[in-house]
Amino acid sequence: MDAIWQEMLAAARAVQNGREVSEYVSCGGVAAAVRSRSGRIYVGVCVDTCSTLGICAERNAIFNMLTNGEQTIDRVLAVMSDGSVGAPCGACRELMVQLMPNEYPTVRILMDGEMGREVTLGELTPDWWIVPGVAKR
């Protein structure tokens, strides 16, 4: 695992802090770090609710990036509650594809922190339901 992945992993773990916020909301079971093309790292944690109002850690980190004026993702990693690194869910993949419809195949995702194994979003999502370059608002 290269130094950038290590920095991102440390940033995600620093905010994870899994906890129960109320009897209806917990957060931090999963933490994520997103690195923008500028090199800045944004973090987020999952927020789980008793209804569908929750959010995944990866999308939370992406929204943090968007809030701070950036929109192009370079790398993504998610730290699970057991400390392992895993793939983003389908909703998170979909957001990244919609955010970068012509560039999403190049986004790097850390799949296994122990082995340093990474894939691209293009490998995880080879055939998007909207043809890249034709996305409409």
C-alpha positions as protocol buffer text, in pm:
chain_id: "A"
residue {
  index: 1
  type: MET
  ca { x: 0 y: 0 z: 0 }
}
residue {
  index: 2
  type: ASP
  ca { x: 150 y: 333 z: -102 }
}
residue {
  index: 3
  type: ALA
  ca { x: 187 y: 642 z: 119 }
}
residue {
  index: 4
  type: ILE
  ca { x: -129 y: 807 z: -19 }
}
residue {
  index: 5
  type: TRP
  ca { x: -345 y: 505 z: 71 }
}
residue {
  index: 6
  type: GLN
  ca { x: -184 y: 498 z: 417 }
}
residue {
  index: 7
  type: GLU
  ca { x: -263 y: 868 z: 469 }
}
residue {
  index: 8
  type: MET
  ca { x: -622 y: 814 z: 359 }
}
residue {
  index: 9
  type: LEU
  ca { x: -659 y: 509 z: 581 }
}
residue {
  index: 10
  type: ALA
  ca { x: -530 y: 703 z: 882 }
}
residue {
  index: 11
  type: ALA
  ca { x: -769 y: 993 z: 805 }
}
residue {
  index: 12
  type: ALA
  ca { x: -1071 y: 760 z: 783 }
}
residue {
  index: 13
  type: ARG
  ca { x: -980 y: 573 z: 1101 }
}
residue {
  index: 14
  type: ALA
  ca { x: -933 y: 904 z: 1285 }
}
residue {
  index: 15
  type: VAL
  ca { x: -1301 y: 995 z: 1237 }
}
residue {
  index: 16
  type: GLN
  ca { x: -1459 y: 648 z: 1257 }
}
residue {
  index: 17
  type: ASN
  ca { x: -1552 y: 654 z: 1629 }
}
residue {
  index: 18
  type: GLY
  ca { x: -1853 y: 417 z: 1598 }
}
residue {
  index: 19
  type: ARG
  ca { x: -2119 y: 514 z: 1845 }
}
residue {
  index: 20
  type: GLU
  ca { x: -2491 y: 533 z: 1923 }
}
residue {
  index: 21
  type: VAL
  ca { x: -2614 y: 891 z: 1896 }
}
residue {
  index: 22
  type: SER
  ca { x: -2968 y: 815 z: 2010 }
}
residue {
  index: 23
  type: GLU
  ca { x: -3192 y: 512 z: 2031 }
}
residue {
  index: 24
  type: TYR
  ca { x: -3267 y: 573 z: 1661 }
}
residue {
  index: 25
  type: VAL
  ca { x: -2933 y: 685 z: 1517 }
}
residue {
  index: 26
  type: SER
  ca { x: -2582 y: 540 z: 1518 }
}
residue {
  index: 27
  type: CYS
  ca { x: -2279 y: 656 z: 1328 }
}
residue {
  index: 28
  type: GLY
  ca { x: -1920 y: 567 z: 1250 }
}
residue {
  index: 29
  type: GLY
  ca { x: -1966 y: 197 z: 1188 }
}
residue {
  index: 30
  type: VAL
  ca { x: -1799 y: 265 z: 854 }
}
residue {
  index: 31
  type: ALA
  ca { x: -1565 y: 554 z: 776 }
}
residue {
  index: 32
  type: ALA
  ca { x: -1440 y: 666 z: 435 }
}
residue {
  index: 33
  type: ALA
  ca { x: -1175 y: 885 z: 282 }
}
residue {
  index: 34
  type: VAL
  ca { x: -1200 y: 1038 z: -64 }
}
residue {
  index: 35
  type: ARG
  ca { x: -899 y: 1201 z: -229 }
}
residue {
  index: 36
  type: SER
  ca { x: -978 y: 1467 z: -487 }
}
residue {
  index: 37
  type: ARG
  ca { x: -764 y: 1524 z: -794 }
}
residue {
  index: 38
  type: SER
  ca { x: -616 y: 1827 z: -615 }
}
residue {
  index: 39
  type: GLY
  ca { x: -474 y: 1588 z: -355 }
}
residue {
  index: 40
  type: ARG
  ca { x: -697 y: 1698 z: -69 }
}
residue {
  index: 41
  type: ILE
  ca { x: -849 y: 1422 z: 146 }
}
residue {
  index: 42
  type: TYR
  ca { x: -1211 y: 1440 z: 261 }
}
residue {
  index: 43
  type: VAL
  ca { x: -1360 y: 1208 z: 521 }
}
residue {
  index: 44
  type: GLY
  ca { x: -1704 y: 1095 z: 625 }
}
residue {
  index: 45
  type: VAL
  ca { x: -1877 y: 835 z: 840 }
}
residue {
  index: 46
  type: CYS
  ca { x: -2192 y: 638 z: 785 }
}
residue {
  index: 47
  type: VAL
  ca { x: -2502 y: 753 z: 968 }
}
residue {
  index: 48
  type: ASP
  ca { x: -2754 y: 475 z: 1027 }
}
residue {
  index: 49
  type: THR
  ca { x: -3112 y: 553 z: 1124 }
}
residue {
  index: 50
  type: CYS
  ca { x: -3423 y: 353 z: 1198 }
}
residue {
  index: 51
  type: SER
  ca { x: -3563 y: 474 z: 865 }
}
residue {
  index: 52
  type: THR
  ca { x: -3409 y: 543 z: 525 }
}
residue {
  index: 53
  type: LEU
  ca { x: -3264 y: 879 z: 628 }
}
residue {
  index: 54
  type: GLY
  ca { x: -2911 y: 745 z: 680 }
}
residue {
  index: 55
  type: ILE
  ca { x: -2608 y: 792 z: 458 }
}
residue {
  index: 56
  type: CYS
  ca { x: -2306 y: 582 z: 364 }
}
residue {
  index: 57
  type: ALA
  ca { x: -1960 y: 695 z: 472 }
}
residue {
  index: 58
  type: GLU
  ca { x: -1837 y: 722 z: 111 }
}
residue {
  index: 59
  type: ARG
  ca { x: -2124 y: 949 z: 5 }
}
residue {
  index: 60
  type: ASN
  ca { x: -2080 y: 1153 z: 320 }
}
residue {
  index: 61
  type: ALA
  ca { x: -1710 y: 1205 z: 229 }
}
residue {
  index: 62
  type: ILE
  ca { x: -1804 y: 1290 z: -131 }
}
residue {
  index: 63
  type: PHE
  ca { x: -2060 y: 1545 z: -8 }
}
residue {
  index: 64
  type: ASN
  ca { x: -1788 y: 1690 z: 215 }
}
residue {
  index: 65
  type: MET
  ca { x: -1569 y: 1724 z: -97 }
}
residue {
  index: 66
  type: LEU
  ca { x: -1853 y: 1891 z: -290 }
}
residue {
  index: 67
  type: THR
  ca { x: -1925 y: 2124 z: 2 }
}
residue {
  index: 68
  type: ASN
  ca { x: -1563 y: 2234 z: -13 }
}
residue {
  index: 69
  type: GLY
  ca { x: -1582 y: 2322 z: -384 }
}
residue {
  index: 70
  type: GLU
  ca { x: -1426 y: 2015 z: -544 }
}
residue {
  index: 71
  type: GLN
  ca { x: -1590 y: 1757 z: -767 }
}
residue {
  index: 72
  type: THR
  ca { x: -1329 y: 1527 z: -919 }
}
residue {
  index: 73
  type: ILE
  ca { x: -1242 y: 1208 z: -730 }
}
residue {
  index: 74
  type: ASP
  ca { x: -905 y: 1039 z: -757 }
}
residue {
  index: 75
  type: ARG
  ca { x: -921 y: 767 z: -488 }
}
residue {
  index: 76
  type: VAL
  ca { x: -1172 y: 618 z: -243 }
}
residue {
  index: 77
  type: LEU
  ca { x: -1145 y: 383 z: 52 }
}
residue {
  index: 78
  type: ALA
  ca { x: -1392 y: 261 z: 312 }
}
residue {
  index: 79
  type: VAL
  ca { x: -1301 y: 122 z: 654 }
}
residue {
  index: 80
  type: MET
  ca { x: -1548 y: -131 z: 789 }
}
residue {
  index: 81
  type: SER
  ca { x: -1641 y: -167 z: 1156 }
}
residue {
  index: 82
  type: ASP
  ca { x: -1387 y: -450 z: 1200 }
}
residue {
  index: 83
  type: GLY
  ca { x: -1107 y: -228 z: 1066 }
}
residue {
  index: 84
  type: SER
  ca { x: -1082 y: -397 z: 727 }
}
residue {
  index: 85
  type: VAL
  ca { x: -1109 y: -209 z: 398 }
}
residue {
  index: 86
  type: GLY
  ca { x: -1395 y: -290 z: 161 }
}
residue {
  index: 87
  type: ALA
  ca { x: -1566 y: -187 z: -160 }
}
residue {
  index: 88
  type: PRO
  ca { x: -1821 y: 95 z: -179 }
}
residue {
  index: 89
  type: CYS
  ca { x: -2184 y: -10 z: -210 }
}
residue {
  index: 90
  type: GLY
  ca { x: -2391 y: 29 z: -526 }
}
residue {
  index: 91
  type: ALA
  ca { x: -2542 y: 363 z: -421 }
}
residue {
  index: 92
  type: CYS
  ca { x: -2195 y: 508 z: -361 }
}
residue {
  index: 93
  type: ARG
  ca { x: -2069 y: 375 z: -693 }
}
residue {
  index: 94
  type: GLU
  ca { x: -2371 y: 525 z: -868 }
}
residue {
  index: 95
  type: LEU
  ca { x: -2307 y: 868 z: -716 }
}
residue {
  index: 96
  type: MET
  ca { x: -1942 y: 859 z: -829 }
}
residue {
  index: 97
  type: VAL
  ca { x: -2044 y: 760 z: -1181 }
}
residue {
  index: 98
  type: GLN
  ca { x: -2306 y: 1035 z: -1202 }
}
residue {
  index: 99
  type: LEU
  ca { x: -2060 y: 1288 z: -1062 }
}
residue {
  index: 100
  type: MET
  ca { x: -1793 y: 1196 z: -1319 }
}
residue {
  index: 101
  type: PRO
  ca { x: -1975 y: 1025 z: -1609 }
}
residue {
  index: 102
  type: ASN
  ca { x: -1685 y: 1054 z: -1851 }
}
residue {
  index: 103
  type: GLU
  ca { x: -1401 y: 1001 z: -1602 }
}
residue {
  index: 104
  type: TYR
  ca { x: -1539 y: 753 z: -1346 }
}
residue {
  index: 105
  type: PRO
  ca { x: -1348 y: 453 z: -1488 }
}
residue {
  index: 106
  type: THR
  ca { x: -1022 y: 605 z: -1359 }
}
residue {
  index: 107
  type: VAL
  ca { x: -1125 y: 642 z: -992 }
}
residue {
  index: 108
  type: ARG
  ca { x: -903 y: 416 z: -782 }
}
residue {
  index: 109
  type: ILE
  ca { x: -1059 y: 213 z: -500 }
}
residue {
  index: 110
  type: LEU
  ca { x: -868 y: 29 z: -228 }
}
residue {
  index: 111
  type: MET
  ca { x: -1025 y: -314 z: -195 }
}
residue {
  index: 112
  type: ASP
  ca { x: -787 y: -478 z: 53 }
}
residue {
  index: 113
  type: GLY
  ca { x: -567 y: -279 z: 288 }
}
residue {
  index: 114
  type: GLU
  ca { x: -368 y: -581 z: 401 }
}
residue {
  index: 115
  type: MET
  ca { x: -268 y: -677 z: 48 }
}
residue {
  index: 116
  type: GLY
  ca { x: -274 y: -324 z: -92 }
}
residue {
  index: 117
  type: ARG
  ca { x: -509 y: -445 z: -367 }
}
residue {
  index: 118
  type: GLU
  ca { x: -684 y: -173 z: -562 }
}
residue {
  index: 119
  type: VAL
  ca { x: -922 y: -166 z: -858 }
}
residue {
  index: 120
  type: THR
  ca { x: -1076 y: 110 z: -1063 }
}
residue {
  index: 121
  type: LEU
  ca { x: -1439 y: 212 z: -1049 }
}
residue {
  index: 122
  type: GLY
  ca { x: -1450 y: 119 z: -1417 }
}
residue {
  index: 123
  type: GLU
  ca { x: -1364 y: -239 z: -1323 }
}
residue {
  index: 124
  type: LEU
  ca { x: -1635 y: -246 z: -1055 }
}
residue {
  index: 125
  type: THR
  ca { x: -1891 y: -70 z: -1275 }
}
residue {
  index: 126
  type: PRO
  ca { x: -1804 y: -162 z: -1634 }
}
residue {
  index: 127
  type: ASP
  ca { x: -2141 y: -95 z: -1795 }
}
residue {
  index: 128
  type: TRP
  ca { x: -2326 y: 200 z: -1652 }
}
residue {
  index: 129
  type: TRP
  ca { x: -2697 y: 227 z: -1720 }
}
residue {
  index: 130
  type: ILE
  ca { x: -2649 y: 572 z: -1875 }
}
residue {
  index: 131
  type: VAL
  ca { x: -2396 y: 587 z: -2157 }
}
residue {
  index: 132
  type: PRO
  ca { x: -2099 y: 809 z: -2051 }
}
residue {
  index: 133
  type: GLY
  ca { x: -2099 y: 1143 z: -2231 }
}
residue {
  index: 134
  type: VAL
  ca { x: -2476 y: 1134 z: -2283 }
}
residue {
  index: 135
  type: ALA
  ca { x: -2584 y: 1204 z: -1926 }
}
residue {
  index: 136
  type: LYS
  ca { x: -2852 y: 1472 z: -1906 }
}
residue {
  index: 137
  type: ARG
  ca { x: -2967 y: 1677 z: -1611 }
}
